[in-house]
Amino acid sequence: MREIQLRDAKATLSAVIDRAKQGSPSLITRHGRPEAVLLSFAEWQRLSQVPSFGRLLMAAPVEPDDLSPHPGGLRDAAL
């Protein structure tokens, strides 16, 4: 990922966008600190469709017995 200062990104915005469309996102910094990432719209759409871990867990086919404690109680952790 290419790192570019905000003032340079402003001056060359068209080129920065063209690079993002070609698959090369840019990290935009201000005073040396990361502030934003410019990536293509297609890449943003792809990333926004990835479900969160919480949503994956909520969609899992879990039965009530799956979450009950082990019938034998806690196991001895003999190390």
N, C-alpha and C positions, 0 to 999 in steps of 0.2 A: 504494500500500500504506500502510495506516494504521500509524503508530508509536505504541506504547503502553507505558508503564512496567509492570514486572512487578506492582507492588502494585496498580495500577489494573486490570490484566488479572485479577488474583485477585478483586478486588471486583466486577467486572462480567463474569465469565467467561461467563455465559449469553448476554449481548449480544454478546460477542466471537465466540462460536461461531456465533450467528445470522448475524452479518455474514459470517463465513467461508463459511457454507452458501449465502449469497446471492452469493458470488463475490468478496468483498472480504477478502483475507487480512490478517493483522495481524503486524507486526514487533514482537516483545516485547523490550524492552531492560531491562537491569539496570545501574544506576549510569551510564546514558548509553551503554552498549555493547550492540550487537545480540547477543542470546542465542538467540532462537528465532523461528520463523515459524509461525503458526497458520493452516492452510488447511483447506478442506473435505476430507472423506474421498474424495469423488469426484475432486477435483483431485489429491490425493495418488496415487490409483490411476492416473489418467491419466499423471502424471509418472513413476511407477515403471515403466511399461510401455515407456518410451522406451529403445531399446537404446543402449548406450555406443558411442562411436566405435570402440573396440577390437573389440567384438563385430561391428560392421558390417564392419570390415576382415577379420575372421576368416571371415565368411560370404561374402565376395566371391569370385566365380568366377575365380580367378587360376590361370593355367597356369605351369609352371616357366619357360618361355621369356619370360614377361612380366616376370620379375624379373632377367633376365640383362642385363649391361652392353650398351650400344650397340655394334653390330658395328664401327663405324668408330672406336671409341675416344672420347676426350674431344673435344668440339668447341672450336674456338678462339673465345673470347669477345672478338671485336673490337669494342671500344666506340668 
